[in-house]
Amino acid sequence: MNRTFKSGGRAMILIGIVSMVVLFLWLRHDAEAAPKPAEKIQPASQSGTVVIELFTSQGCSSCPPADRLLTALGSERFAGGTIIPLAWHVDYWNRLGWSDPFSSERWSARQREYARVMRSSQVYTPQMILNGQTQLVGSSERAVRAEIARQLGRKSRGLVSIRSVKPSASVVLIELEARADPSHNSSAVKLNVVLFENGVTTSVRRGENSGRALRNDHIVRWASEPLSLGKNTIQIPVDSEWQLPNLGVAAFLQDSGTFEIYASAVRNPAP
């Protein structure tokens, strides 16, 4: 009887093991067959980025130090994330002796919009605005670097991906994708795309900087109107004055009401 009991016990143990293996394989197959959830952007999912917008002019004698600072910042690597310098050359200095070849009334209008949102009664150069929220005198290096360090501690709230940039003799073709963080009102968040150029030197013949050779980098050459989120393909006609190897692309998500920049990406020119 004892031998029979032992044989029966071993049989029951064997049946139990087989049952567990069958159950495990069934659960594994069921899990693999189940549809996977759609990819979601989680808050604070990207490393910090800081878009630094410098409003400047070749007609302003206070601007070259800020221009040099922007160039220096653009050549550095920051441990906490990525900075994206952009130089918007305003046109309201043009009537004072020198017409800045990179200036645009649209860039001046952008600065005025910032002044409106920030409840400022005036615009000035050189002015830096970081991530659409903090404004500083553009040549105040210590204050600018301190603010960059603070902003890099903030995670991006959204996703911007520049898929490809294909320049040719006639157009620059850009493919990119952008999505807002689920916590935002996505209808208020717009995608902005900017084409910029590095390494341009100008001999200034009149105005406050007369007689100087000014080098400018991160010059905004073209900017889109605010775009809807999702996948976008953009074709930018090439200007004969642009040096294609020196062109880069920046893209950022910006709130159309507060002007806060939530996420950004950059494709810099090849070194």
DONUDO-204733 format. One record per residue (C-alpha): residue in three letters; y, x, z; residue number from 1. Coordinates in pm, 1 decimal, m for minus. Example, Ala and Ser with C-alpha at 12.3 -4.5 7.8 and 13.67 -1.06 7.14 Angstrom:
# residues 2
<site res="ala" v="m450.0" u="1230.0" w="780.0" n="1"/>
<site res="ser" v="m106.0" u="1367.0" w="714.0" n="2"/>
END
This chain:
# residues 271
<site res="met" v="0.0" u="0.0" w="0.0" n="1"/>
<site res="asn" v="236.6" u="285.9" w="80.4" n="2"/>
<site res="arg" v="164.9" u="443.5" w="m261.6" n="3"/>
<site res="thr" v="233.2" u="111.9" w="m435.4" n="4"/>
<site res="phe" v="558.7" u="76.5" w="m246.6" n="5"/>
<site res="lys" v="667.4" u="424.4" w="m351.1" n="6"/>
<site res="ser" v="582.4" u="355.4" w="m715.1" n="7"/>
<site res="gly" v="766.8" u="25.8" w="m707.2" n="8"/>
<site res="gly" v="1067.2" u="192.5" w="m540.1" n="9"/>
<site res="arg" v="1087.6" u="460.5" w="m805.4" n="10"/>
<site res="ala" v="1068.6" u="195.0" w="m1075.1" n="11"/>
<site res="met" v="1352.9" u="m0.1" w="m917.6" n="12"/>
<site res="ile" v="1565.3" u="314.0" w="m890.5" n="13"/>
<site res="leu" v="1496.4" u="396.3" w="m1256.2" n="14"/>
<site res="ile" v="1589.9" u="44.3" w="m1363.9" n="15"/>
<site res="gly" v="1911.7" u="70.0" w="m1161.9" n="16"/>
<site res="ile" v="2007.9" u="399.5" w="m1325.8" n="17"/>
<site res="val" v="1941.1" u="262.6" w="m1674.3" n="18"/>
<site res="ser" v="2147.1" u="m47.6" w="m1594.3" n="19"/>
<site res="met" v="2441.6" u="164.2" w="m1477.4" n="20"/>
<site res="val" v="2428.5" u="376.7" w="m1794.3" n="21"/>
<site res="val" v="2419.7" u="66.3" w="m2013.6" n="22"/>
<site res="leu" v="2712.6" u="m85.2" w="m1820.6" n="23"/>
<site res="phe" v="2914.5" u="236.6" w="m1852.3" n="24"/>
<site res="leu" v="2855.7" u="256.7" w="m2227.6" n="25"/>
<site res="trp" v="2947.6" u="m111.0" w="m2271.2" n="26"/>
<site res="leu" v="3272.9" u="m69.9" w="m2073.1" n="27"/>
<site res="arg" v="3365.5" u="244.2" w="m2267.7" n="28"/>
<site res="his" v="3306.8" u="73.4" w="m2601.8" n="29"/>
<site res="asp" v="3508.7" u="m229.7" w="m2489.5" n="30"/>
<site res="ala" v="3800.5" u="m10.3" w="m2382.1" n="31"/>
<site res="glu" v="3802.4" u="183.5" w="m2709.5" n="32"/>
<site res="ala" v="3783.9" u="m135.5" w="m2913.1" n="33"/>
<site res="ala" v="4071.2" u="m302.7" w="m2729.4" n="34"/>
<site res="pro" v="4407.3" u="m287.6" w="m2914.0" n="35"/>
<site res="lys" v="4646.3" u="m25.2" w="m2779.8" n="36"/>
<site res="pro" v="4985.7" u="m144.5" w="m2656.1" n="37"/>
<site res="ala" v="5288.6" u="m83.3" w="m2880.9" n="38"/>
<site res="glu" v="5486.4" u="232.0" w="m2805.2" n="39"/>
<site res="lys" v="5781.6" u="167.1" w="m2578.5" n="40"/>
<site res="ile" v="6081.0" u="381.4" w="m2497.4" n="41"/>
<site res="gln" v="6096.9" u="433.2" w="m2127.3" n="42"/>
<site res="pro" v="6427.0" u="488.6" w="m1949.0" n="43"/>
<site res="ala" v="6515.6" u="855.0" w="m1906.0" n="44"/>
<site res="ser" v="6253.4" u="957.0" w="m2161.4" n="45"/>
<site res="gln" v="6440.6" u="1239.1" w="m2336.1" n="46"/>
<site res="ser" v="6594.5" u="1561.6" w="m2216.1" n="47"/>
<site res="gly" v="6965.6" u="1555.9" w="m2152.7" n="48"/>
<site res="thr" v="7204.0" u="1595.6" w="m2443.9" n="49"/>
<site res="val" v="7581.9" u="1623.5" w="m2440.2" n="50"/>
<site res="val" v="7797.0" u="1532.8" w="m2739.6" n="51"/>
<site res="ile" v="8122.4" u="1731.0" w="m2710.0" n="52"/>
<site res="glu" v="8399.6" u="1587.2" w="m2926.2" n="53"/>
<site res="leu" v="8703.7" u="1808.6" w="m2970.4" n="54"/>
<site res="phe" v="9017.3" u="1649.3" w="m3114.9" n="55"/>
<site res="thr" v="9208.5" u="1938.1" w="m3265.7" n="56"/>
<site res="ser" v="9448.6" u="2045.3" w="m3542.9" n="57"/>
<site res="gln" v="9534.9" u="2364.8" w="m3727.9" n="58"/>
<site res="gly" v="9899.2" u="2267.4" w="m3683.0" n="59"/>
<site res="cys" v="9876.3" u="2289.6" w="m3302.4" n="60"/>
<site res="ser" v="9936.2" u="2628.7" w="m3141.1" n="61"/>
<site res="ser" v="9740.8" u="2522.1" w="m2829.2" n="62"/>
<site res="cys" v="9426.9" u="2439.3" w="m3028.0" n="63"/>
<site res="pro" v="9282.9" u="2779.7" w="m3135.6" n="64"/>
<site res="pro" v="9158.1" u="2862.0" w="m2781.6" n="65"/>
<site res="ala" v="8979.3" u="2525.8" w="m2769.4" n="66"/>
<site res="asp" v="8837.4" u="2584.9" w="m3118.8" n="67"/>
<site res="arg" v="8701.1" u="2922.0" w="m3004.6" n="68"/>
<site res="leu" v="8550.0" u="2764.0" w="m2694.5" n="69"/>
<site res="leu" v="8374.6" u="2502.0" w="m2908.8" n="70"/>
<site res="thr" v="8236.1" u="2779.1" w="m3131.5" n="71"/>
<site res="ala" v="8113.4" u="2971.6" w="m2826.7" n="72"/>
<site res="leu" v="7947.1" u="2665.2" w="m2675.0" n="73"/>
<site res="gly" v="7775.3" u="2586.8" w="m3003.2" n="74"/>
<site res="ser" v="7618.6" u="2933.0" w="m3015.9" n="75"/>
<site res="glu" v="7473.0" u="2914.4" w="m2662.3" n="76"/>
<site res="arg" v="7145.1" u="2775.4" w="m2535.1" n="77"/>
<site res="phe" v="7153.6" u="2556.4" w="m2227.4" n="78"/>
<site res="ala" v="6851.3" u="2538.6" w="m1998.0" n="79"/>
<site res="gly" v="6907.8" u="2173.7" w="m1907.5" n="80"/>
<site res="gly" v="6908.9" u="2035.5" w="m2260.5" n="81"/>
<site res="thr" v="7111.9" u="2042.2" w="m2581.9" n="82"/>
<site res="ile" v="7482.6" u="2022.9" w="m2654.9" n="83"/>
<site res="ile" v="7623.0" u="1892.1" w="m2982.0" n="84"/>
<site res="pro" v="7979.4" u="2015.0" w="m3054.1" n="85"/>
<site res="leu" v="8190.7" u="1821.8" w="m3304.4" n="86"/>
<site res="ala" v="8546.8" u="1902.3" w="m3413.0" n="87"/>
<site res="trp" v="8753.1" u="1603.1" w="m3527.6" n="88"/>
<site res="his" v="9069.7" u="1732.6" w="m3694.3" n="89"/>
<site res="val" v="9344.6" u="1473.3" w="m3648.6" n="90"/>
<site res="asp" v="9620.4" u="1412.5" w="m3902.7" n="91"/>
<site res="tyr" v="9928.1" u="1340.4" w="m3687.6" n="92"/>
<site res="trp" v="10023.0" u="1709.9" w="m3678.8" n="93"/>
<site res="asn" v="10041.4" u="1725.2" w="m4060.1" n="94"/>
<site res="arg" v="10403.2" u="1610.7" w="m4075.9" n="95"/>
<site res="leu" v="10515.6" u="1908.3" w="m3864.4" n="96"/>
<site res="gly" v="10481.4" u="2181.0" w="m4126.0" n="97"/>
<site res="trp" v="10112.0" u="2235.1" w="m4199.8" n="98"/>
<site res="ser" v="9861.8" u="1989.0" w="m4345.2" n="99"/>
<site res="asp" v="9523.0" u="2057.7" w="m4187.1" n="100"/>
<site res="pro" v="9267.5" u="2056.7" w="m4474.1" n="101"/>
<site res="phe" v="9001.3" u="1905.8" w="m4246.0" n="102"/>
<site res="ser" v="9217.6" u="1629.3" w="m4102.8" n="103"/>
<site res="ser" v="9164.2" u="1258.4" w="m4150.2" n="104"/>
<site res="glu" v="9339.3" u="942.5" w="m4040.5" n="105"/>
<site res="arg" v="8993.2" u="811.1" w="m3944.7" n="106"/>
<site res="trp" v="8948.8" u="1091.9" w="m3695.0" n="107"/>
<site res="ser" v="9291.4" u="1015.2" w="m3545.0" n="108"/>
<site res="ala" v="9191.3" u="647.9" w="m3522.6" n="109"/>
<site res="arg" v="8873.8" u="746.6" w="m3336.9" n="110"/>
<site res="gln" v="9080.3" u="933.8" w="m3080.6" n="111"/>
<site res="arg" v="9312.0" u="634.1" w="m3038.0" n="112"/>
<site res="glu" v="9009.4" u="413.1" w="m2976.2" n="113"/>
<site res="tyr" v="8900.1" u="647.2" w="m2697.7" n="114"/>
<site res="ala" v="9251.4" u="627.4" w="m2550.6" n="115"/>
<site res="arg" v="9230.2" u="248.4" w="m2556.5" n="116"/>
<site res="val" v="8889.2" u="241.5" w="m2385.7" n="117"/>
<site res="met" v="8999.0" u="499.5" w="m2126.7" n="118"/>
<site res="arg" v="9328.7" u="313.7" w="m2069.6" n="119"/>
<site res="ser" v="9536.3" u="617.2" w="m2164.2" n="120"/>
<site res="ser" v="9890.9" u="575.0" w="m2293.8" n="121"/>
<site res="gln" v="9880.0" u="878.7" w="m2523.2" n="122"/>
<site res="val" v="9666.3" u="1104.3" w="m2739.4" n="123"/>
<site res="tyr" v="9694.2" u="1481.6" w="m2745.5" n="124"/>
<site res="thr" v="9538.5" u="1801.1" w="m2873.8" n="125"/>
<site res="pro" v="9327.1" u="1981.6" w="m2780.8" n="126"/>
<site res="gln" v="9126.7" u="1708.2" w="m2610.8" n="127"/>
<site res="met" v="8753.2" u="1717.6" w="m2539.0" n="128"/>
<site res="ile" v="8549.6" u="1406.0" w="m2467.8" n="129"/>
<site res="leu" v="8194.2" u="1446.4" w="m2338.8" n="130"/>
<site res="asn" v="7932.7" u="1179.3" w="m2408.7" n="131"/>
<site res="gly" v="8211.3" u="932.2" w="m2474.2" n="132"/>
<site res="gln" v="8297.4" u="907.8" w="m2105.5" n="133"/>
<site res="thr" v="8482.7" u="1209.9" w="m1968.0" n="134"/>
<site res="gln" v="8798.5" u="1361.1" w="m2117.8" n="135"/>
<site res="leu" v="8930.8" u="1710.9" w="m2047.3" n="136"/>
<site res="val" v="9187.1" u="1953.2" w="m2186.9" n="137"/>
<site res="gly" v="8985.9" u="2126.2" w="m2456.6" n="138"/>
<site res="ser" v="9082.4" u="2481.1" w="m2361.5" n="139"/>
<site res="ser" v="8994.7" u="2441.4" w="m1989.8" n="140"/>
<site res="glu" v="8671.1" u="2639.1" w="m2008.3" n="141"/>
<site res="arg" v="8575.4" u="2625.1" w="m1641.0" n="142"/>
<site res="ala" v="8620.2" u="2247.2" w="m1621.4" n="143"/>
<site res="val" v="8441.5" u="2192.6" w="m1951.2" n="144"/>
<site res="arg" v="8140.5" u="2401.4" w="m1847.5" n="145"/>
<site res="ala" v="8121.2" u="2226.0" w="m1510.3" n="146"/>
<site res="glu" v="8118.2" u="1888.0" w="m1682.3" n="147"/>
<site res="ile" v="7853.7" u="2003.3" w="m1930.0" n="148"/>
<site res="ala" v="7631.1" u="2108.3" w="m1639.3" n="149"/>
<site res="arg" v="7681.2" u="1769.7" w="m1474.4" n="150"/>
<site res="gln" v="7610.6" u="1574.4" w="m1792.2" n="151"/>
<site res="leu" v="7297.3" u="1775.4" w="m1874.9" n="152"/>
<site res="gly" v="7145.7" u="1643.1" w="m1552.3" n="153"/>
<site res="arg" v="7152.2" u="1294.8" w="m1702.1" n="154"/>
<site res="lys" v="6850.8" u="1191.8" w="m1908.9" n="155"/>
<site res="ser" v="6901.6" u="1030.2" w="m2245.7" n="156"/>
<site res="arg" v="6863.5" u="652.8" w="m2255.8" n="157"/>
<site res="gly" v="6726.1" u="586.4" w="m2598.2" n="158"/>
<site res="leu" v="6576.2" u="777.1" w="m2886.8" n="159"/>
<site res="val" v="6734.3" u="941.0" w="m3191.3" n="160"/>
<site res="ser" v="6516.9" u="1131.2" w="m3436.5" n="161"/>
<site res="ile" v="6647.7" u="1307.7" w="m3748.3" n="162"/>
<site res="arg" v="6339.1" u="1301.7" w="m3968.9" n="163"/>
<site res="ser" v="6468.0" u="1506.0" w="m4259.9" n="164"/>
<site res="val" v="6783.2" u="1648.4" w="m4416.3" n="165"/>
<site res="lys" v="6766.7" u="1726.4" w="m4789.9" n="166"/>
<site res="pro" v="7084.5" u="1871.6" w="m4940.1" n="167"/>
<site res="ser" v="7128.6" u="1900.7" w="m5315.7" n="168"/>
<site res="ala" v="7415.7" u="1975.2" w="m5550.0" n="169"/>
<site res="ser" v="7513.8" u="1607.3" w="m5560.7" n="170"/>
<site res="val" v="7401.4" u="1439.3" w="m5235.9" n="171"/>
<site res="val" v="7278.4" u="1508.0" w="m4885.9" n="172"/>
<site res="leu" v="6983.9" u="1277.5" w="m4815.1" n="173"/>
<site res="ile" v="6919.3" u="1204.5" w="m4447.3" n="174"/>
<site res="glu" v="6630.5" u="1007.8" w="m4298.6" n="175"/>
<site res="leu" v="6645.5" u="916.4" w="m3932.9" n="176"/>
<site res="glu" v="6532.0" u="664.7" w="m3674.4" n="177"/>
<site res="ala" v="6700.0" u="533.0" w="m3361.3" n="178"/>
<site res="arg" v="6595.2" u="298.8" w="m3083.2" n="179"/>
<site res="ala" v="6777.2" u="182.6" w="m2774.2" n="180"/>
<site res="asp" v="6645.8" u="190.9" w="m2420.4" n="181"/>
<site res="pro" v="6508.7" u="m155.7" w="m2326.1" n="182"/>
<site res="ser" v="6763.8" u="m180.0" w="m2044.5" n="183"/>
<site res="his" v="7055.0" u="m195.1" w="m2292.8" n="184"/>
<site res="asn" v="7197.3" u="m484.6" w="m2484.3" n="185"/>
<site res="ser" v="7077.9" u="m347.6" w="m2816.0" n="186"/>
<site res="ser" v="7332.9" u="m545.9" w="m3016.3" n="187"/>
<site res="ala" v="7611.4" u="m338.3" w="m2856.7" n="188"/>
<site res="val" v="7444.4" u="m3.7" w="m2926.4" n="189"/>
<site res="lys" v="7515.6" u="146.3" w="m3269.0" n="190"/>
<site res="leu" v="7399.1" u="456.7" w="m3449.7" n="191"/>
<site res="asn" v="7663.2" u="706.2" w="m3564.5" n="192"/>
<site res="val" v="7580.8" u="983.0" w="m3812.5" n="193"/>
<site res="val" v="7805.3" u="1284.5" w="m3869.5" n="194"/>
<site res="leu" v="7792.4" u="1564.9" w="m4124.6" n="195"/>
<site res="phe" v="7958.3" u="1885.4" w="m4001.6" n="196"/>
<site res="glu" v="8026.4" u="2231.9" w="m4138.1" n="197"/>
<site res="asn" v="8039.1" u="2574.0" w="m3972.5" n="198"/>
<site res="gly" v="8205.4" u="2902.3" w="m4058.3" n="199"/>
<site res="val" v="8522.4" u="2808.6" w="m4246.6" n="200"/>
<site res="thr" v="8827.7" u="3036.6" w="m4229.5" n="201"/>
<site res="thr" v="9173.9" u="2915.3" w="m4329.1" n="202"/>
<site res="ser" v="9492.2" u="3118.1" w="m4385.2" n="203"/>
<site res="val" v="9764.7" u="2904.8" w="m4229.7" n="204"/>
<site res="arg" v="10097.9" u="2948.7" w="m4407.2" n="205"/>
<site res="arg" v="10326.8" u="2712.2" w="m4215.5" n="206"/>
<site res="gly" v="10363.2" u="2531.4" w="m3886.8" n="207"/>
<site res="glu" v="10297.8" u="2655.3" w="m3532.5" n="208"/>
<site res="asn" v="10007.1" u="2877.8" w="m3642.5" n="209"/>
<site res="ser" v="10184.3" u="3022.6" w="m3946.1" n="210"/>
<site res="gly" v="10049.4" u="3362.6" w="m4050.1" n="211"/>
<site res="arg" v="9718.8" u="3324.5" w="m3867.4" n="212"/>
<site res="ala" v="9368.1" u="3316.6" w="m4011.1" n="213"/>
<site res="leu" v="9185.2" u="3041.5" w="m3822.6" n="214"/>
<site res="arg" v="8807.0" u="3011.4" w="m3812.0" n="215"/>
<site res="asn" v="8668.4" u="2665.2" w="m3747.4" n="216"/>
<site res="asp" v="8314.3" u="2552.4" w="m3671.9" n="217"/>
<site res="his" v="8145.7" u="2214.3" w="m3622.7" n="218"/>
<site res="ile" v="8409.9" u="2057.3" w="m3848.9" n="219"/>
<site res="val" v="8338.8" u="1688.8" w="m3904.6" n="220"/>
<site res="arg" v="8327.3" u="1651.4" w="m4283.0" n="221"/>
<site res="trp" v="8184.8" u="1299.8" w="m4304.8" n="222"/>
<site res="ala" v="8107.1" u="1022.8" w="m4056.3" n="223"/>
<site res="ser" v="7926.7" u="694.1" w="m4105.7" n="224"/>
<site res="glu" v="8047.9" u="355.6" w="m3999.5" n="225"/>
<site res="pro" v="7843.0" u="230.2" w="m3699.8" n="226"/>
<site res="leu" v="7488.5" u="158.0" w="m3818.7" n="227"/>
<site res="ser" v="7215.5" u="m72.6" w="m3694.4" n="228"/>
<site res="leu" v="6922.1" u="77.8" w="m3507.9" n="229"/>
<site res="gly" v="6579.5" u="137.4" w="m3656.7" n="230"/>
<site res="lys" v="6500.4" u="348.1" w="m3962.4" n="231"/>
<site res="asn" v="6792.9" u="451.9" w="m4181.4" n="232"/>
<site res="thr" v="6820.7" u="645.4" w="m4505.6" n="233"/>
<site res="ile" v="7167.5" u="778.1" w="m4586.8" n="234"/>
<site res="gln" v="7297.8" u="941.1" w="m4903.7" n="235"/>
<site res="ile" v="7621.2" u="1136.7" w="m4866.0" n="236"/>
<site res="pro" v="7803.2" u="1249.5" w="m5181.9" n="237"/>
<site res="val" v="7863.5" u="1625.4" w="m5171.9" n="238"/>
<site res="asp" v="8221.5" u="1752.1" w="m5185.8" n="239"/>
<site res="ser" v="8271.2" u="2063.7" w="m5398.1" n="240"/>
<site res="glu" v="8447.6" u="2236.3" w="m5107.0" n="241"/>
<site res="trp" v="8146.4" u="2213.7" w="m4877.1" n="242"/>
<site res="gln" v="7912.7" u="2510.1" w="m4835.1" n="243"/>
<site res="leu" v="7568.4" u="2350.1" w="m4829.5" n="244"/>
<site res="pro" v="7397.2" u="2621.9" w="m4619.7" n="245"/>
<site res="asn" v="7662.1" u="2570.4" w="m4349.1" n="246"/>
<site res="leu" v="7614.6" u="2194.6" w="m4315.4" n="247"/>
<site res="gly" v="7452.1" u="2029.4" w="m4015.0" n="248"/>
<site res="val" v="7381.6" u="1671.5" w="m3910.4" n="249"/>
<site res="ala" v="7440.5" u="1502.0" w="m3575.7" n="250"/>
<site res="ala" v="7341.1" u="1147.4" w="m3482.5" n="251"/>
<site res="phe" v="7406.2" u="957.2" w="m3162.6" n="252"/>
<site res="leu" v="7371.3" u="614.6" w="m3003.8" n="253"/>
<site res="gln" v="7706.0" u="483.8" w="m2879.9" n="254"/>
<site res="asp" v="7800.1" u="164.9" w="m2700.9" n="255"/>
<site res="ser" v="8051.2" u="m22.2" w="m2916.4" n="256"/>
<site res="gly" v="8227.4" u="m156.6" w="m2607.8" n="257"/>
<site res="thr" v="8237.5" u="126.1" w="m2354.5" n="258"/>
<site res="phe" v="8196.5" u="412.3" w="m2608.0" n="259"/>
<site res="glu" v="7936.5" u="573.9" w="m2381.4" n="260"/>
<site res="ile" v="7687.7" u="789.3" w="m2573.4" n="261"/>
<site res="tyr" v="7330.4" u="722.2" w="m2460.4" n="262"/>
<site res="ala" v="7120.6" u="954.9" w="m2676.7" n="263"/>
<site res="ser" v="7174.8" u="1206.1" w="m2954.9" n="264"/>
<site res="ala" v="7009.1" u="1455.5" w="m3185.8" n="265"/>
<site res="val" v="7123.5" u="1740.0" w="m3407.0" n="266"/>
<site res="arg" v="6996.7" u="1936.4" w="m3705.9" n="267"/>
<site res="asn" v="7197.1" u="2259.8" w="m3707.3" n="268"/>
<site res="pro" v="7249.2" u="2478.1" w="m4015.3" n="269"/>
<site res="ala" v="6996.4" u="2756.2" w="m4057.8" n="270"/>
<site res="pro" v="7118.2" u="3075.4" w="m3884.3" n="271"/>
END
